């Protein structure tokens, strides 16, 4: 089965950053990191930067408050 693209629920923490890198290497396809702002205090700029630095094709952060 060929995987064309993966969307990962991404927090910017260690676990999701490691799986992001692993998915890219394992499936050889783009990974989009998705995070949801549901009112928690978070440095969203840092989350975006870390996702991109880890290899995400793009990072989407939705304001769901």
N, C-alpha and C positions, 0 to 999 in steps of 0.2 A: 504494500500500500504506500503510495506516495503522498506525503504531507506537503501542502503548498505554503501554508502560513499557520502560525500558532499565536493565539492570544492567551497571555498568562495573567492571572490575577496577581498583581504585584504590589508588595508593601514597601519595598526598598530595604528590607531587612536581609540578614545573612541567608536565611533559607531560600527566599524567593530569588535572591541574586545568584545563588549557586545553581538553582534549577534553571534559571534563565540561560546561563552559560551552557549548562549541560544540554538543554533542549536545542540550542543552536548547533552545538557540536554533534549531537546524536542524530538529528533529523536534517541537518544541512539545509535549513530553510529560515526565512525571516521570522522573528518573534516580536510581537507587539506587547509591550507591558501596559497593563490597564490597572489603574488605581481609582478608588472611589473616596471622595471626601464626604463623609457622613457626619461631619461636625467635630471630628477628633483634631487635636492640636498636632500638626505635622508640618515639617518644613518641606513643602511640595516642590520647591526649586531643587532641593537636595535629592529628593526622590527621583525627579526627572533626570538630573545630572547623573546619578548613580546608575539608573536604568540604561541610559545612553552609553555611559562609560563601560558598562558590562556587556554591551553588544546589542541591545534592543534596537530594532529598526526605527521604532518611535515609541514614545511614552504618552499615553492618554490618561489624563486625570479629569474625572468628571465630578462636578459639584452636585451632589445628591442630597444636600441639606434641605 
